[in-house]
């Protein structure tokens, strides 16, 4: 588990996105940053879209 956090700390792109996520108050922009972060960590776009659709069906304000 430590290796995952160490890898994140060494990547300046991930650090920049995490910093931007902390600074925003808009939920829509936060979700966009979260998507970028998942992509930088190597998660496929199709998996991200599937999770988004699943969350959108649970919460009306995501749509």
N, C-alpha and C positions, 0 to 999 in steps of 0.2 A: 504494500500500500504506500509506503514511503516513496518508492520509485515513481509512482504516478504523480505525486505532488512535486517531487524534485524536477521531473520532466516539465511540468507546467511552469515552475518557477524559472526555468532556464529559457523558455520560449518567450521572446519579447512581444510577439503578436498576441499570444494568449494573455499576457499580463496587461496589454493595452485594452483588450476587450473586457477583461474583468474590471478594470478601472472604470471604463465607460459604463458598464452595467451598474456599478455602485453609484455613479453620478446621475443616473436618469430616474425620473419619477413617472414617466409615461409607460404604461404596461405594454403598449404596442411596440415601442422602441426597445423595451427590455426583452421582449420575445425575439425580436430581430437579432439583438446582440447574443441572446442565448443560442439561436440557430447558428450564428457565425462561430461561436465558441465550440459547439458540437462538431461543426465541420473542421475546425482547426485540430480538434482532438481525434479526428479520423472517422467520425460516424457518417455513414452514407446518407445522402439527401433523401432517398426513398424512405428510410427508417424515420427520419425527422418528420417528413410529411405524414406518415402514418400516425405518429404520436400527436401531431397537431390536429389531425382530423378526429382522433379519439378524444382529445381534450375539448375540441370545439363542440362535440356532441354533448359533453357533460356540462359545459359552461356556456351560457348564451352570450356573454360579453366577449368571447374570443372571436365570434363570427363577424 
